[in-house]
Amino acid sequence: MKTTELDTLPEEIKKQVIEARKNHQLASKVDQWITDHFAVCDLQVAASKESITISGMVDSKKERESIELLVRKSMELGEIDNELVVAENKTDFIVEANNETHKISTLKELEAIFRKHKVVDFMEYHVTDHQETSLLLLRNQTHSMAMYLRFYGDSGFTTMNPDGEEEKSQNFLLSNGQMDCYSEDMLVEKSQGYDILRYYLLTGEMHPSIHWKEE
């Protein structure tokens, strides 16, 4: 870690900045390791001098315990605050991914679908069987657009981006071959689209950290 640019700071402040940078690097390392090995919704990792705090949602108690155990072993960390919430799903879902039908019940199975289509430029995901609700997610190379329906015939809710520009738009290829165009004030980042699907699988609800607009 280069620290020469901090040499003009008072020694105590310099130490604090260096410590903060080390903690940030450690948190990023743990975050990436968990992402590479487990399926977690809304993963957040924070590090301090005393401990690592892991938060997010998993779909089984076993997964929660496995993450803590393997992070502790593999990363050689001391104190770990495991704040992962278990949202165990008892329902099988039908996920249509570009007209391929999958029956799944866990985040791990959903992640397998994501990986299978990782290099595909355009994806259309449709998830049903969470009681009367359903979720449609469109993805291109960089962004996503989602629609949440509470019941059949509902006008629904669509994603909204307060920072997006209504005058700019992006293309999304549907599974039937139709090319649709959506303004950027309706789009979220591609990674946020994945978390919308993860959260829906666990709860059947709209992701609370995403802005939604009722149609």
PyMOL commands that set and color helices and strands:
alter all, ss='L'
color gray80, all
select helices_A, chain A and resi 4-6+11-37+61-74+107-116+184-186+190-203
alter helices_A, ss='H'
color red, helices_A
select strands_A, chain A and resi 41-47+51-58+79-86+93-97+100-104+123-130+133-139+143-149+157-160+169-173+179-183+188-189+211-214
alter strands_A, ss='S'
color yellow, strands_A
deselect
rebuild
show_as cartoon
